Amino acid sequence: MAGGHGAGTTYKGITVHQPKRWHSITGKGMCAVMWFWILYRAKQDGPVVLGWRHPWEGHGDHSHGDEHEH
């Protein structure tokens, strides 16, 4: 295992050391990016995932009943 520098918490023979500040900040930032991505994808694909709409139905912005040209 990695070197045992500094004090830590020992439980059943395993010593867990406190993370460095940059590890904590980077972890929180990556967690925020993960949740932003999950919520963005849920907004985009939520109805398909929940079974409310079929993926082959499109997004509803190209219907064939329009009388005007695009």
N, C-alpha and C positions, 0 to 999 in steps of 0.2 A: 504494500500500500504506500501511499504518499507519506512524506516525512511528517513527523509529529511535532510541529512547531506551535508553541503556545498552548494554553489551557483549552480544554474542551469538556464536553459532557460524555461520560462513559456509561454505557448501558449494556449489560451482559457481555462485557469484554470488548465492545466496539466503541471507540472514541470518535465522537462527531464534533468537529470544530466549527466555529462560527464562520459564516461566509464573509468574504471581503465586501466592502461597500459597492464596488463596481459590479460584482456578481448579483447583488440584490437589485441594483438599479437596472441592469441589463435584463434580469429575469422579469421584473415588473413591466419593462418596455415590451419585451417579447410576448408577455401575456396580454398586454393591451392590443398589440398587433393581431394576435390570434383571435381575440374576441371581436375586434372590428371586422376581420375577414369573415368570421362565422356569421355575424349579423348582416353583413353585406350580402353574403351568399344566400342567407335565409330570406332576405328581401327579394333577391332575384329569382330564386328557385323554390321558395317556400311552398307555394301551392302545388307544385309538382311533387315535392317530397312528401307532403301531407296527403296526397291523393286527390286534391280538389280539382286538378287540371292535368290533362295528359301532355307529355312533353312534345308530342307531334302537333299539338293544336296551335303552336306559336304563341306570340305575346299579345295577340288581339289587335295589332296595329296595321295589319295587312289583310283586311277582310275583302272578300270578292264582291260584296254587295254595293260598293261605292260607285257612284255615277261619275265622279270626276277622275281625271288622270293624275298620276303622281309625278 
